[in-house]
Amino acid sequence: MPIIIVLSLLGLIGIISPKASWYISNWWKFDGDAEPSRVSLLLYRMGGIVFLIISFIMYRSMYG
């Protein structure tokens, strides 16, 4: 169950705010004011959708 919650939260963060998801993933790589590209934000949003779908499938397989 905890993995489903974590995947759901990461998915929601990626969908709602891909920039926040990018900062969570890359804060240690850059020094200063680094900004994500538009493509990177799109990919993080798509990753959020995938995480949400996977968490839904896992939930349905465990409790469905």
C-alpha positions, 0 to 999 in steps of 0.5 A: 500500500505505501508504494501505491501512495508514493506513486500516486503522490509523485504522479499528482505532483508531476501532472499538477506541477512538472516544474516542482517534479523537475526540481525534486529530481534535479536539485543536486545536479545544478548550482545556481538558477537552472531552469527546465526546458519545455521538453523536460517539463512535458516529459515530467508531466507524461511521467506523472500520468504514467505513475498515476496509471501504474498506481491505479492498476496496482490498486485495482489488482490488490483491492479490485 
